[in-house]
Amino acid sequence: MAWGQPAWGADPAPLDPLLAQIRAGKVRDLTLFSSQRVRTEDWARLFDALADADRAGHGVRSLHISGHRIPAEANAALHTYLSEAATALTVLAILARDATDADLAPWANGLAAAQVVNLEELDVSGKALAGPCANLGRFVNAAARSLRKLDVAANAGTLSLPAGTMLPTLATLVLADCDLDAPALRGWLAVAPNVADLDVAGNAHIAADVPAWAPLAANLTAVAVAGTHFDDAALAALLHACPSLQTVNAAECRVTGTDLANDLSAPKCTTLVLRKNPVAALERVLAAVPNVEVLDVAECKGLGASHLDAVLQMPRIQTVGFRGNAVEADPAPGDKSAAVTLDLTATNLSLPVLRSWIARHPGVVNWEVASNPCGEENDGADMLELAKEILPRNLYWR
């Protein structure tokens, strides 16, 4: 449940009704929004209630109190909850917005003293963690046998874990917008050898030496490098080092396709996002992902109708993002596409050309054509008529 907030400017509301529900086992997932003002004395009472509920066999499973600063007066109750109870707790989001590693000390102390730890997800994103984080290391080490997801995105600077930290069960690691370079990322991957889902978006400099860190992530099935300096060489190195990749998000990077080797192939990659890349040789990109099912090449300057034709001829294609490109010509002859969803928003699409594409690809069920001339003609009456003609397929133009 999400606990409500009093009106702005009002005194913090007592938590008594919430504490009663926690003890009664009526709260298994608890979120205290950062805008919810909590009385200082109520924090200790909250942790006492959480401990009581856990001992009674109906403990809270997920606790989201990110954005709140826990007063020192509550540290003893927090320690008791984490060290003697909290066995039901699997998801935790904590720390005030400007929190540093020092603010993690009470949490690390409590969890390190626990006999049973079942924590699977920890979210400390959007804080001020920076540099070597000893308390974060102690915390995750205490949960090393159960932790499956760690989110430290958008912290203040390049952060790292102490030497000796090992997270063998970690499957998802979120390091987006942490100002990491290749050596720093290599350090993180060394402590999490079994990560399958990695988000390092917004770390511009990790593209400088992909061969230095990608081999440590050979088990990856999904990766996000959006908003970095990834170019053709970096993408090729990543696909080569991580042959199990199924999903690659390289939006807003520097991929052109021009320098991709003709023999580059990532047959397991089924989802590729290249939105807002300067793609110039789409045919080489497509050759590298022969089994792609979801392809987003929206707002890639220079792509047009012939490129859309090529995408729609991919044998397993299901969803195509092509918005913001130019589709001003009729489709070329060829096989009917296997695609189901096609986004042609803002592609300068006229009604006659749209009709040609719809007729050419009867298997496409969902047509997204908003912000095009075809939807503006005749106050949309022609589009309404077309939508009726192609039922039960869907046409979205507003």
C-alpha positions as CSV (number, residue, x, y, z in Angstrom):
1,M,0.0,0.0,0.0
2,A,1.0,3.6,-0.5
3,W,0.5,5.8,2.6
4,G,-1.1,9.1,1.9
5,Q,0.1,12.6,2.9
6,P,-1.4,15.5,4.7
7,A,-1.9,18.8,3.1
8,W,1.2,20.9,2.4
9,G,2.2,22.9,5.4
10,A,0.3,20.7,7.8
11,D,2.0,18.9,10.8
12,P,3.1,15.4,10.0
13,A,0.2,12.9,10.5
14,P,0.7,10.2,13.1
15,L,1.4,6.8,11.7
16,D,-0.8,5.0,14.2
17,P,-3.4,3.7,11.7
18,L,-0.7,2.5,9.4
19,L,1.2,0.8,12.3
20,A,-2.0,-1.0,13.3
21,Q,-2.5,-2.3,9.8
22,I,1.1,-3.5,9.6
23,R,0.9,-5.4,12.8
24,A,-2.4,-7.0,11.7
25,G,-0.8,-8.3,8.5
26,K,-2.8,-6.1,6.2
27,V,0.3,-4.5,4.6
28,R,2.7,-6.6,2.6
29,D,4.0,-3.9,0.3
30,L,4.6,-0.5,1.8
31,T,5.5,2.8,0.1
32,L,6.0,6.1,2.0
33,F,6.3,8.8,-0.7
34,S,9.1,11.3,-0.3
35,S,6.4,14.0,0.1
36,Q,4.9,12.2,3.1
37,R,6.1,14.0,6.2
38,V,6.8,11.6,9.1
39,R,7.2,12.6,12.7
40,T,10.7,11.9,14.1
41,E,9.4,9.6,16.8
42,D,7.4,7.6,14.4
43,W,10.3,6.2,12.5
44,A,11.3,4.0,15.5
45,R,7.7,3.0,15.9
46,L,7.5,2.1,12.3
47,F,10.5,-0.3,12.5
48,D,9.1,-1.8,15.7
49,A,5.8,-2.5,13.9
50,L,7.6,-4.0,10.9
51,A,9.6,-6.3,13.3
52,D,6.4,-7.4,15.1
53,A,4.7,-8.2,11.8
54,D,7.6,-10.3,10.6
55,R,7.8,-12.2,13.9
56,A,4.0,-12.9,13.6
57,G,4.6,-14.5,10.2
58,H,3.1,-11.7,8.0
59,G,6.0,-9.4,7.5
60,V,6.3,-6.7,4.8
61,R,7.8,-8.0,1.6
62,S,8.7,-4.7,-0.1
63,L,9.6,-1.4,1.7
64,H,10.0,1.8,-0.4
65,I,11.1,4.7,1.7
66,S,13.4,6.3,-0.8
67,G,13.6,10.1,-0.3
68,H,13.3,9.9,3.5
69,R,16.1,10.6,5.9
70,I,16.0,8.2,8.9
71,P,16.8,10.1,12.2
72,A,19.5,8.7,14.4
73,E,16.9,8.2,17.1
74,A,15.5,5.3,15.0
75,N,18.8,3.5,14.5
76,A,18.3,1.1,17.3
77,A,14.8,0.1,16.2
78,L,16.1,-0.2,12.6
79,H,19.0,-2.5,13.8
80,T,16.6,-4.7,15.6
81,Y,14.3,-5.0,12.6
82,L,17.0,-5.9,10.2
83,S,19.1,-8.1,12.5
84,E,16.3,-10.0,14.3
85,A,13.3,-9.9,11.8
86,A,13.0,-8.7,8.2
87,T,13.0,-12.3,7.0
88,A,10.0,-11.5,4.7
89,L,11.7,-8.5,3.2
90,T,12.7,-9.0,-0.4
91,V,12.6,-5.5,-2.0
92,L,14.0,-2.4,-0.4
93,A,14.3,1.2,-1.7
94,I,16.0,3.6,0.8
95,L,18.0,6.8,1.5
96,A,17.3,10.5,1.2
97,R,18.1,12.3,-2.0
98,D,21.4,13.7,-0.8
99,A,22.5,10.6,1.1
100,T,26.1,9.5,1.0
101,D,27.7,6.2,1.8
102,A,27.8,7.2,5.5
103,D,24.0,7.2,5.6
104,L,24.0,3.5,4.7
105,A,25.9,2.6,7.9
106,P,22.9,1.8,10.1
107,W,21.4,-0.3,7.3
108,A,24.6,-2.2,6.8
109,N,25.1,-2.7,10.5
110,G,21.7,-4.2,10.9
111,L,21.8,-6.5,7.9
112,A,25.3,-7.7,8.6
113,A,24.1,-8.9,12.0
114,A,21.1,-10.9,10.6
115,Q,21.0,-14.6,10.6
116,V,18.6,-14.9,7.7
117,V,18.6,-12.5,4.8
118,N,16.2,-12.9,1.8
119,L,16.6,-9.5,0.2
120,E,16.4,-9.8,-3.6
121,E,16.3,-6.1,-4.7
122,L,18.0,-3.0,-3.5
123,D,17.4,0.5,-4.9
124,V,19.6,3.3,-3.8
125,S,19.3,5.2,-7.1
126,G,19.4,9.0,-7.4
127,K,21.5,9.7,-4.3
128,A,24.9,11.2,-3.7
129,L,26.9,8.0,-3.4
130,A,30.4,8.6,-4.8
131,G,33.9,7.0,-4.8
132,P,34.6,3.8,-2.8
133,C,31.4,2.9,-0.9
134,A,32.4,0.8,2.1
135,N,28.9,0.7,3.7
136,L,27.2,-0.2,0.4
137,G,29.7,-3.0,0.1
138,R,29.0,-4.3,3.6
139,F,25.3,-4.1,2.9
140,V,25.3,-6.0,-0.4
141,N,27.8,-8.5,1.0
142,A,25.3,-9.3,3.7
143,A,22.7,-10.0,1.0
144,A,25.2,-11.7,-1.4
145,R,23.4,-15.0,-1.4
146,S,20.0,-13.6,-2.3
147,L,20.4,-10.3,-4.0
148,R,19.3,-10.4,-7.6
149,K,18.9,-6.8,-8.5
150,L,20.9,-3.7,-7.6
151,D,20.0,-0.2,-8.7
152,V,22.6,2.5,-8.1
153,A,21.7,4.7,-11.1
154,A,22.1,8.5,-11.1
155,N,24.5,8.8,-8.2
156,A,26.8,11.7,-7.8
157,G,30.0,10.3,-9.2
158,T,32.0,7.3,-10.1
159,L,31.3,4.8,-7.3
160,S,32.8,1.5,-6.5
161,L,32.5,-1.5,-4.1
162,P,35.3,-2.6,-1.8
163,A,37.8,-5.2,-2.9
164,G,36.6,-8.7,-2.0
165,T,32.9,-8.0,-2.7
166,M,31.3,-10.8,-4.7
167,L,27.6,-10.9,-5.8
168,P,27.2,-14.3,-7.4
169,T,23.4,-14.2,-7.6
170,L,23.1,-10.7,-9.0
171,A,21.2,-10.9,-12.3
172,T,20.3,-7.2,-12.9
173,L,22.7,-4.3,-12.4
174,V,21.6,-0.7,-13.0
175,L,24.5,1.7,-13.3
176,A,22.9,4.3,-15.5
177,D,24.1,7.9,-15.3
178,C,26.9,7.2,-12.8
179,D,29.8,8.9,-14.7
180,L,31.5,5.5,-15.2
181,D,34.4,4.9,-17.5
182,A,35.6,1.6,-18.8
183,P,37.9,0.7,-15.9
184,A,35.2,1.5,-13.4
185,L,32.6,-0.6,-15.2
186,R,35.1,-3.4,-15.4
187,G,35.4,-3.3,-11.6
188,W,31.6,-3.6,-11.2
189,L,31.3,-6.5,-13.6
190,A,34.1,-8.3,-11.7
191,V,32.0,-8.5,-8.6
192,A,28.9,-9.6,-10.4
193,P,30.0,-12.3,-12.8
194,N,26.5,-13.6,-13.6
195,V,24.7,-10.4,-14.5
196,A,22.3,-11.0,-17.3
197,D,20.7,-7.5,-17.5
198,L,23.0,-4.5,-17.5
199,D,21.9,-0.8,-17.7
200,V,24.8,1.6,-18.2
201,A,23.0,4.2,-20.2
202,G,24.2,7.7,-19.9
203,N,27.8,6.8,-19.1
204,A,29.3,8.4,-22.1
205,H,32.9,7.1,-21.7
206,I,32.3,3.4,-21.4
207,A,32.4,3.1,-25.2
208,A,36.1,4.1,-25.2
209,D,37.3,0.5,-24.5
210,V,34.5,-2.0,-24.8
211,P,36.9,-5.0,-25.1
212,A,38.2,-4.1,-21.6
213,W,34.8,-4.8,-19.9
214,A,32.5,-6.7,-22.3
215,P,34.2,-10.1,-21.9
216,L,33.4,-9.9,-18.1
217,A,29.7,-9.7,-19.1
218,A,29.6,-12.7,-21.4
219,N,26.4,-13.9,-19.9
220,L,24.4,-10.8,-20.8
221,T,21.0,-11.2,-22.4
222,A,20.0,-7.5,-22.2
223,V,22.0,-4.3,-22.2
224,A,21.3,-0.6,-22.3
225,V,24.0,1.7,-23.5
226,A,21.7,4.5,-24.7
227,G,23.1,8.0,-24.5
228,T,26.7,6.9,-24.6
229,H,29.4,7.3,-27.3
230,F,28.8,3.9,-28.7
231,D,29.7,3.7,-32.4
232,D,30.0,0.9,-34.9
233,A,33.3,-0.5,-33.4
234,A,31.9,-0.4,-29.8
235,L,28.7,-2.2,-30.9
236,A,30.6,-4.8,-32.8
237,A,32.8,-5.5,-29.9
238,L,29.8,-5.8,-27.6
239,L,28.0,-8.3,-29.9
240,H,31.2,-10.3,-30.3
241,A,31.9,-10.5,-26.6
242,C,28.4,-11.2,-25.5
243,P,26.9,-13.8,-27.9
244,S,23.8,-14.4,-25.8
245,L,22.5,-10.9,-26.1
246,Q,18.8,-10.8,-26.9
247,T,18.1,-7.1,-26.3
248,V,20.3,-4.1,-27.1
249,N,19.3,-0.5,-26.4
250,A,21.8,1.8,-28.1
251,A,19.5,4.8,-28.6
252,E,21.0,8.2,-29.0
253,C,24.5,6.9,-29.8
254,R,26.8,7.1,-32.8
255,V,26.0,3.9,-34.7
256,T,26.0,4.4,-38.5
257,G,26.4,0.7,-39.7
258,T,29.0,1.8,-42.2
259,D,31.9,0.2,-40.4
260,L,30.1,-3.0,-39.3
261,A,31.9,-6.0,-40.7
262,N,29.9,-7.9,-43.3
263,D,30.4,-11.1,-41.3
264,L,29.2,-9.7,-38.0
265,S,26.2,-11.7,-36.8
266,A,24.3,-11.8,-33.5
267,P,21.6,-14.4,-34.2
268,K,20.2,-14.3,-30.7
269,C,19.5,-10.6,-30.7
270,T,15.8,-10.1,-31.2
271,T,15.3,-6.6,-29.9
272,L,17.5,-3.7,-31.2
273,V,16.9,0.0,-30.4
274,L,18.9,2.5,-32.5
275,R,16.6,5.4,-32.1
276,K,18.3,8.8,-32.9
277,N,21.4,7.3,-34.4
278,P,23.0,8.6,-37.6
279,V,22.3,5.2,-39.3
280,A,23.7,5.4,-42.9
281,A,24.1,1.7,-43.8
282,L,21.0,0.0,-42.4
283,E,21.5,-3.0,-44.6
284,R,24.7,-3.9,-42.5
285,V,22.8,-3.4,-39.3
286,L,20.1,-5.8,-40.5
287,A,22.6,-8.3,-41.6
288,A,24.1,-8.3,-38.1
289,V,20.7,-9.2,-36.5
290,P,19.1,-11.7,-38.8
291,N,16.5,-12.8,-36.3
292,V,15.4,-9.4,-35.1
293,E,11.8,-9.2,-34.0
294,V,11.6,-5.6,-32.5
295,L,13.6,-2.9,-34.3
296,D,13.4,0.8,-33.4
297,V,15.1,3.1,-35.9
298,A,13.0,6.1,-35.2
299,E,14.4,9.6,-35.9
300,C,17.5,8.3,-37.7
301,K,18.1,11.0,-40.2
302,G,18.4,9.8,-43.8
303,L,16.1,6.7,-43.6
304,G,13.2,6.5,-46.0
305,A,10.7,4.3,-47.7
306,S,13.4,1.9,-49.2
307,H,14.8,1.3,-45.7
308,L,11.4,0.6,-44.3
309,D,10.9,-1.9,-47.1
310,A,14.1,-3.6,-46.1
311,V,13.1,-3.8,-42.5
312,L,9.7,-5.2,-43.2
313,Q,11.3,-8.0,-45.2
314,M,13.2,-9.3,-42.2
315,P,11.8,-12.8,-41.7
316,R,10.9,-12.5,-37.9
317,I,10.1,-8.9,-37.6
318,Q,7.1,-8.1,-35.4
319,T,7.4,-4.5,-34.3
320,V,9.0,-1.6,-36.1
321,G,9.6,1.9,-34.8
322,F,10.1,4.2,-37.8
323,R,8.7,7.5,-36.5
324,G,10.3,10.7,-37.5
325,N,11.8,9.3,-40.8
326,A,10.5,10.0,-44.3
327,V,8.0,7.6,-45.9
328,E,7.0,9.5,-48.9
329,A,7.0,6.7,-51.5
330,D,4.9,3.6,-52.2
331,P,6.3,0.3,-51.0
332,A,8.4,-1.8,-53.4
333,P,7.3,-5.2,-54.6
334,G,8.2,-8.1,-52.4
335,D,7.0,-10.6,-49.8
336,K,4.3,-9.6,-47.3
337,S,5.8,-8.7,-44.0
338,A,5.5,-10.7,-40.8
339,A,5.3,-7.5,-38.8
340,V,2.3,-6.9,-36.5
341,T,3.0,-3.3,-35.2
342,L,4.3,-0.4,-37.3
343,D,5.0,3.1,-36.0
344,L,5.0,5.6,-38.8
345,T,4.4,8.7,-36.7
346,A,5.6,12.0,-38.2
347,T,6.9,10.4,-41.4
348,N,5.3,12.9,-43.8
349,L,2.9,10.2,-44.9
350,S,0.2,11.1,-47.3
351,L,-3.1,9.3,-47.5
352,P,-2.5,7.6,-50.9
353,V,1.0,6.4,-49.8
354,L,-0.5,5.1,-46.5
355,R,-3.1,3.2,-48.5
356,S,-0.4,1.6,-50.6
357,W,1.5,0.5,-47.5
358,I,-1.6,-0.9,-45.8
359,A,-2.5,-2.8,-49.0
360,R,1.0,-4.1,-49.4
361,H,1.2,-5.5,-45.8
362,P,-2.1,-6.9,-44.8
363,G,-0.6,-8.7,-41.8
364,V,0.3,-5.5,-40.0
365,V,-2.4,-5.2,-37.3
366,N,-1.4,-1.9,-35.6
367,W,-0.7,1.2,-37.7
368,E,0.6,4.3,-35.8
369,V,0.4,7.2,-38.1
370,A,-0.2,10.3,-35.9
371,S,1.3,13.7,-36.9
372,N,1.2,13.0,-40.6
373,P,-0.5,14.9,-43.5
374,C,-2.8,12.0,-44.1
375,G,-4.5,12.6,-40.7
376,E,-5.0,16.3,-41.4
377,E,-6.7,16.1,-44.8
378,N,-10.5,16.6,-44.9
379,D,-10.6,17.0,-41.1
380,G,-9.7,13.3,-40.7
381,A,-12.8,12.0,-42.4
382,D,-10.8,10.1,-44.9
383,M,-8.8,8.5,-42.2
384,L,-12.0,7.5,-40.4
385,E,-13.2,5.8,-43.5
386,L,-9.9,4.0,-44.0
387,A,-10.0,2.8,-40.4
388,K,-13.4,1.3,-41.1
389,E,-12.2,-0.4,-44.3
390,I,-9.3,-2.2,-42.6
391,L,-11.2,-3.5,-39.6
392,P,-10.4,-5.5,-37.5
393,R,-6.9,-4.0,-37.9
394,N,-6.2,-0.8,-35.9
395,L,-5.3,2.6,-37.2
396,Y,-4.2,5.4,-34.9
397,W,-3.8,8.8,-36.4
398,R,-4.6,11.4,-33.7
